[in-house]
Amino acid sequence: MDQARPDFSWGFPFSAVVGQDRLRLALVLCAVHPGIGGVLVRGEKGTAKSTVVRALTALLPAVHDENGSRPARLIELPVGATEDRVVGSLDLEKVLRDGERAFQPGLLSAAHQGVLYVDEVNLLHDHLVDVLLDAAAMGRVHVERDGISHSHAARFVLVGTMNPEEGELRPQLLDRFGLAVDVSASRDVDVRMEVVRRRLDFERDPARFAERYAGQDAALAAAILEARDRLDSVELDDVELRRIASLCASFDVDGMRADLVLARTATAHAAWRGAGAVTADDVRVAAELTLPHRRRRDPFDEPGLDEQQLDDALRQADEDARAGAGEPEEPEPGSPPDSPPGAEAPDPDTDPEGPDDPGPGGGAPPPPERPAGPTGTQFTTKLLEVPGVGEGAPGRRSRSRSSRGRAVRSTAEQGHGLHLVGTLFAAAGRQVDRGRTSGRMILDSADLRGAIREGREGNLVVFVVDASGSMAARDRLSAVTGAVVSLLRDAYQRRDKVAVITVRGRSAELVLPPTSSVDIAVRRLRGMKTGGKSPLAEGFLRAREVVLRERLRDPQRRALVVALTDGRATGGKDALHRAKVAAGLLADSSVASVVVDCETGMVRLGLAAELSRQLRGGYVRLGELSAQQVAGVVRAAA
């Protein structure tokens, strides 16, 4: 598509990332129209995500406020920030010194007319992400707390970066970002050489390097300012608006946010290329940036946008736009008249009713050790909870002390927010000693009381999956894998880290070390091998090893071992006895556990229940794991 914009090479750090044109375009469009709602940048480590974002600030127009003109700011929001620090809070110094209620602005105020950058946004607590995205969408922050009612402007370009291997954002939060871009390092040798060369040149003489690209950066900044000034005059007629609505309907996106963001992005793109009206090309570019992350209905869906599906949807949208304008439709020659968007023509060489591809070996019978195959029915699971109160990372599983949640009591220690009632009670008993007989209460720093708050934490959930022959022989593995996927989805929603251990043959294999990326766990599970004996003792010992090693890395994250087994330990002599001993060792290490009994049939040996008693943990039958079966919470024994 022809663009009126010159081809800027852009100074470092922009120019160093030669192959990231889509990311640079997304950032520029958000700079042209902050109402788009920001950019989510997803990519593997070492792809210069943070470098590109930081370079954007120098290209933004200067800010004019009551103090005159100043450069736009880049405000970084740490993952561990509190809500008070983000939105602002009561100015305690002014309260104690002057007896006046005053508001102390937070990071959102500081980011006004600049860039608010959140590195590793997927590790930020959900409630803070909600606050950020609400402010980015509305352009204002409203604070109602501690007797303060305050509102201020907060128009900024919100940019979040993340590595998907460290965990995903929930689909509901993905939708709140205006645009999303996936980046990866170039595999082109010349490009990689140029990146390294420019980085070395910058390190050798940063001032000279910046001077080399100063003219190009200034030209780009001027182009962004011109596009901003042109934005309000860009026309979005009913034909293109119908095209946008049809496109969003074709992809079955939730709500109307996608339509609004797509319209704003298409308008910004038209302004950026110097046009006076939005065209179909603008809509396509906008769709490539706004729709991919909105197609994820499930945390285990692959991100991205299929080009053929987009082409088909745009073709349908073009027909809808023509029909709305009263123009005759022009179907492509040879195309079926009623093909739905995204539908692919059948392959005459493929039998849709035929058997699955047997893979290597043709039609030979499967070997004793075979893949687990498709998962069974998935469902919403009951809450499996670690007993007691922890202090781990914010999540949604077990009770914990946290900086948010409901205040349960006050404390003389600071750091958990102000407990206003506790502070007033502490001061009330000292008023006579301070000589107060009437009027305003006399407060002192010694009166301050912090709040002990109770919320929820995320845990390390270690799955020990029995993949032995006794599980597969009775066609139970499909139900078990369905249950594990359901539990993994639950762990994703509760912000847990997960690890997966499979037990089969003569050993226990750690198929997935502790990670926040549960979609990787699902992929590993689908490739799980089955068959052979069941060395449960090795499974419990391996789980204990994983938990103890993880405690050294993250001492505050409590662990929960979830064992899915029928309890039939058959891995060597005295296998059941050794399994019980290993279970006792795991329990002695203060590890909470739950046994999911997968035994079926009329005659039950009850071996899984015996193991749960040795683990001193919780117990639930596979058929009772669904939240729809029996409402309640399954807690591991203390």
Residue pairs with C-beta under 8 A, 6 or more apart in sequence:
1 273
1 281
1 285
2 273
3 272
3 273
3 274
4 273
4 274
4 275
5 223
5 272
5 273
5 274
6 219
6 223
8 216
8 219
8 220
8 223
9 15
9 213
9 216
10 24
10 55
10 213
10 216
10 217
10 220
11 55
11 210
11 212
11 213
11 214
11 216
11 217
12 55
12 198
12 199
12 202
12 209
12 210
12 213
13 48
13 51
13 52
13 54
13 55
14 24
14 52
14 55
14 56
14 217
15 198
15 213
15 216
16 48
16 51
16 194
16 195
16 198
16 199
16 202
17 23
17 24
17 47
17 48
17 51
17 52
17 195
18 186
18 191
18 194
18 195
19 186
19 188
19 191
20 47
20 48
20 52
20 183
22 181
22 183
22 288
22 289
23 39
23 41
23 49
23 52
23 181
23 183
24 52
25 285
25 289
26 39
26 179
26 181
26 289
27 39
27 52
27 53
27 56
27 157
27 159
28 59
28 224
28 272
29 36
29 179
29 265
29 268
29 269
29 272
29 289
30 36
30 37
30 38
30 39
30 157
30 158
30 159
30 178
30 179
30 268
31 56
31 59
31 60
31 157
31 224
31 228
32 224
32 227
32 228
32 231
32 268
32 271
32 272
33 228
33 231
33 264
33 265
33 267
33 268
33 271
34 136
34 139
34 155
34 156
34 157
35 139
35 264
36 178
36 179
36 261
36 264
36 265
36 268
37 133
37 136
37 137
37 158
37 176
37 177
37 178
37 179
37 261
38 133
38 136
38 157
38 158
38 159
38 160
38 177
38 178
38 179
39 157
39 158
39 159
39 160
39 177
39 178
39 179
39 180
39 181
40 121
40 159
40 160
40 161
40 162
40 169
40 174
40 177
40 179
40 180
40 181
40 293
41 49
41 52
41 53
41 159
41 160
41 161
41 162
41 180
41 181
41 183
42 161
42 162
42 163
42 164
42 180
42 181
42 182
42 183
42 303
43 49
43 161
43 163
43 164
43 182
43 183
43 184
44 163
44 164
44 165
44 184
44 185
45 163
45 165
46 185
47 183
47 184
47 185
48 195
49 161
49 183
50 117
50 119
50 161
53 115
53 117
53 159
53 161
54 74
54 117
56 74
56 115
56 157
56 159
57 71
57 72
57 73
57 74
57 114
57 115
58 71
58 217
58 221
59 217
59 220
59 221
59 224
60 71
60 72
60 113
60 114
60 115
60 157
60 221
60 224
61 72
61 221
61 224
61 225
61 228
62 69
62 70
62 71
62 72
63 69
63 70
63 71
63 72
63 73
63 112
63 113
63 114
65 113
72 113
72 114
72 115
73 110
73 111
73 114
73 115
74 114
74 115
74 117
75 107
75 110
75 111
75 114
75 115
75 116
75 117
75 156
76 117
76 118
76 119
77 86
77 107
77 116
77 117
77 118
77 124
77 132
79 118
79 119
79 120
79 123
79 124
81 107
81 128
82 403
82 404
82 417
83 127
83 128
83 131
83 403
83 404
84 106
84 417
85 106
85 107
86 106
86 107
86 108
86 128
86 131
86 132
87 106
87 108
87 131
87 135
87 141
87 143
88 103
88 104
88 105
88 106
88 108
88 109
88 141
88 143
88 150
89 103
89 104
89 106
89 143
89 145
89 146
90 101
90 102
90 103
90 104
90 145
90 146
90 147
90 148
90 418
91 102
91 103
91 104
92 418
92 448
94 100
94 101
94 102
95 101
95 102
95 443
96 443
96 444
96 445
99 440
99 443
101 147
101 148
103 143
103 148
103 150
105 152
106 141
107 116
108 116
108 131
108 132
108 135
108 141
108 154
108 156
109 141
109 152
109 154
111 154
111 156
112 152
112 153
112 154
112 155
112 156
113 155
113 156
114 156
114 157
115 156
115 157
115 159
116 132
116 136
116 156
116 157
116 158
116 159
117 159
117 160
117 161
118 124
118 132
118 158
118 159
118 160
118 161
119 160
119 161
120 161
120 162
120 163
120 166
121 129
121 160
121 161
121 162
121 169
122 162
122 163
122 164
122 166
122 167
122 168
122 169
122 516
123 162
123 166
123 167
123 516
125 394
125 404
126 170
126 173
126 495
127 404
129 169
129 173
129 176
130 173
130 176
132 158
133 158
133 173
133 176
133 177
135 141
135 154
135 156
136 156
136 158
137 176
139 153
139 154
139 155
140 151
140 152
140 153
140 154
141 151
141 152
141 154
142 150
142 151
143 149
143 150
143 151
146 418
146 420
158 177
160 177
162 169
164 303
164 517
164 519
165 515
165 517
165 520
166 515
166 516
166 517
167 495
167 515
167 516
167 517
167 518
168 299
168 492
168 517
168 518
168 519
170 299
170 492
170 493
171 296
171 297
171 298
171 299
174 180
174 293
174 294
174 296
175 254
175 255
175 257
175 258
175 293
175 294
176 257
177 293
178 261
178 264
178 265
178 290
179 261
179 265
179 289
179 290
180 289
180 290
180 292
180 293
180 303
181 289
182 292
182 303
182 304
185 192
186 192
186 195
198 209
201 209
202 209
223 272
226 274
227 268
227 271
227 272
227 274
228 271
230 271
230 274
231 267
231 268
231 271
233 276
234 267
234 270
234 271
234 275
234 276
234 277
234 278
235 276
235 277
235 278
236 263
236 266
236 267
236 277
236 278
237 277
237 278
238 324
238 325
239 321
239 322
239 324
239 325
240 266
240 277
240 278
240 279
240 280
240 282
240 283
240 321
241 263
242 317
242 320
242 321
242 324
242 325
243 280
243 283
243 314
243 317
243 318
243 320
243 321
244 259
244 262
244 263
244 266
244 283
244 286
244 317
245 259
246 313
246 316
246 317
246 320
246 321
247 262
247 283
247 287
247 291
247 313
247 314
247 317
248 258
248 259
248 262
248 291
250 313
250 316
250 317
250 341
250 342
251 258
251 291
251 294
251 295
251 313
251 341
253 291
253 294
253 295
254 294
258 290
258 291
258 294
261 290
262 283
262 286
262 287
262 290
262 291
263 286
265 285
265 286
265 289
265 290
266 278
266 282
266 283
266 285
266 286
267 278
267 282
269 278
269 282
269 285
269 286
270 276
270 277
270 278
270 279
270 282
273 282
275 282
280 314
280 318
280 321
283 314
283 317
284 310
284 314
287 305
287 310
287 314
288 305
288 310
291 305
291 310
292 303
292 304
292 305
293 303
295 301
295 303
295 305
296 303
298 489
299 489
299 492
299 493
299 518
299 519
300 485
300 489
300 518
300 519
300 522
306 342
308 342
308 344
309 341
309 342
312 339
312 341
312 342
312 343
313 341
313 342
315 332
315 341
316 341
319 329
319 330
319 331
322 328
322 329
322 330
323 329
331 337
336 345
346 352
358 364
368 469
368 531
368 532
369 504
369 505
369 529
369 530
369 531
369 532
370 472
370 529
370 530
370 531
371 526
371 527
371 528
371 529
371 530
372 467
372 477
372 481
372 525
372 526
372 527
372 528
372 529
372 530
373 477
373 478
373 481
373 526
374 478
374 526
375 478
375 481
375 482
375 484
375 485
375 525
375 526
376 478
376 479
376 480
376 481
376 482
376 483
377 479
377 482
378 482
378 485
378 486
378 489
379 482
379 486
379 625
379 626
379 627
379 628
380 486
380 490
380 626
380 627
380 628
381 483
381 486
381 487
381 490
381 625
381 626
381 627
382 620
382 624
382 625
382 626
382 627
382 630
382 631
382 632
382 633
382 634
383 397
383 490
383 627
383 633
383 634
384 397
384 461
384 487
384 490
384 560
384 562
384 594
384 618
384 633
384 634
384 635
384 636
385 397
385 398
385 399
385 560
385 633
385 634
385 635
385 636
386 397
386 398
386 459
386 558
386 559
386 560
386 592
386 635
386 636
387 398
387 592
387 635
387 636
387 637
387 638
388 398
388 399
388 638
389 399
389 400
389 401
389 454
390 398
390 399
390 400
390 401
390 457
390 459
390 556
390 558
391 400
391 401
391 402
391 457
391 556
392 398
392 400
392 457
392 458
392 459
392 554
392 556
392 557
392 558
393 457
393 458
393 495
393 554
393 556
393 557
394 400
394 402
394 404
394 455
394 456
394 457
394 458
394 495
395 456
395 457
395 458
395 459
395 494
395 495
395 496
396 456
396 458
396 493
396 494
396 495
397 456
397 457
397 458
397 459
397 494
397 495
397 496
397 560
398 456
398 457
398 459
398 558
398 560
399 454
399 455
399 456
399 457
400 454
400 455
400 456
400 457
401 416
401 452
401 453
401 454
401 455
402 453
402 454
402 455
402 456
402 457
403 415
403 416
403 417
403 453
404 453
404 455
405 453
405 454
405 455
405 456
406 453
406 454
406 455
407 417
407 419
407 451
407 452
407 453
408 452
408 453
408 454
409 419
409 422
409 452
410 419
410 421
410 422
410 423
410 425
410 449
410 450
410 451
410 452
411 419
411 422
411 449
411 450
411 451
411 452
412 449
412 450
413 450
414 448
414 450
415 450
416 450
416 451
416 452
416 453
417 450
417 451
417 453
418 448
418 449
418 450
418 451
419 449
419 450
419 451
419 452
422 449
422 451
423 443
423 447
423 448
423 449
424 441
424 447
425 449
426 446
426 447
426 448
426 449
427 441
427 442
427 443
427 444
427 447
428 441
430 442
430 444
430 447
431 441
431 442
434 442
434 444
435 442
436 442
456 494
457 557
457 558
458 494
458 495
458 496
458 497
458 557
459 494
459 496
459 497
459 557
459 558
459 559
459 560
460 496
460 497
460 498
460 499
460 514
460 547
460 550
460 554
460 557
460 558
460 559
460 560
461 487
461 491
461 496
461 497
461 498
461 499
461 559
461 560
461 562
462 498
462 499
462 500
462 501
462 514
462 543
462 546
462 547
462 559
462 560
462 561
462 562
463 484
463 487
463 488
463 498
463 499
463 500
463 501
463 521
463 562
463 563
463 564
464 501
464 503
464 508
464 539
464 540
464 542
464 543
464 561
464 562
464 563
464 564
464 565
465 480
465 484
465 500
465 501
465 502
465 503
465 525
465 528
465 564
465 565
466 480
466 503
466 504
466 534
466 536
466 539
466 563
466 564
466 565
466 566
466 598
467 477
467 502
467 503
467 504
467 528
467 529
467 530
467 531
468 503
468 504
468 505
468 530
468 531
468 532
468 533
468 534
468 568
468 570
469 530
469 531
469 532
469 533
469 534
470 534
470 566
470 568
470 570
471 477
471 480
471 530
471 534
471 565
471 566
471 598
472 530
472 531
474 600
474 601
476 566
476 598
476 600
477 530
479 598
479 622
480 564
480 598
480 622
481 525
481 526
481 528
483 564
483 596
483 622
483 625
484 500
484 525
484 564
485 522
485 525
486 625
486 626
487 562
487 625
488 498
488 518
488 521
488 522
488 525
489 518
491 498
491 518
492 518
492 519
495 516
496 516
496 518
497 514
497 515
497 516
497 550
497 557
498 512
498 514
498 515
498 516
498 518
498 521
499 510
499 512
499 513
499 514
499 515
499 546
499 550
500 510
500 511
500 512
500 521
500 524
500 525
501 508
501 509
501 510
501 511
501 539
501 542
501 543
501 546
502 508
502 509
502 511
502 528
502 529
503 534
503 535
503 536
503 538
503 539
503 565
503 571
504 529
504 530
504 531
504 532
504 533
504 534
504 535
505 531
505 532
505 533
505 535
505 571
506 532
506 533
506 535
506 538
506 571
506 572
507 535
507 538
508 535
508 538
508 539
508 541
508 542
510 542
510 546
511 524
511 525
511 528
512 520
512 521
512 524
513 546
514 546
514 550
515 521
533 570
533 571
533 572
533 575
534 565
534 568
534 569
534 570
534 571
534 575
535 569
535 570
535 571
535 572
535 575
536 563
536 565
536 567
536 569
536 571
536 575
536 579
536 582
536 611
537 569
537 571
537 575
537 578
537 579
537 581
537 582
538 571
538 582
539 563
539 582
540 561
540 563
540 579
540 582
540 583
540 585
540 586
540 615
541 582
541 585
541 586
543 561
543 563
543 586
543 591
544 582
544 585
544 586
544 589
544 591
547 559
547 561
547 589
547 591
548 589
550 557
550 559
551 557
551 559
558 592
559 591
559 592
560 591
560 592
560 593
560 594
560 636
561 586
561 591
561 592
561 593
561 594
561 615
561 617
562 593
562 594
562 596
563 593
563 594
563 595
563 596
563 611
563 615
564 596
564 598
564 622
565 595
565 596
565 597
565 598
565 608
565 611
566 597
566 598
566 599
566 600
566 607
566 608
567 576
567 595
567 597
567 599
567 605
567 606
567 607
567 608
567 609
567 610
567 611
568 605
568 607
569 575
569 576
569 578
569 579
569 607
572 578
576 607
579 611
580 610
580 611
580 614
583 611
583 614
583 615
584 614
584 615
586 593
586 615
587 593
587 614
587 615
587 616
587 617
592 617
592 636
592 637
593 612
593 615
593 616
593 617
593 618
593 636
594 612
594 617
594 618
594 619
594 620
594 634
594 636
595 608
595 609
595 611
595 612
595 615
595 617
595 618
595 619
595 620
596 608
596 620
596 621
596 622
596 625
597 608
597 609
597 612
597 619
597 620
597 621
597 622
598 608
598 622
599 605
599 606
599 607
599 608
600 622
608 619
609 619
612 618
612 619
616 637
617 636
617 637
618 634
618 635
618 636
618 637
620 634
623 629
624 630
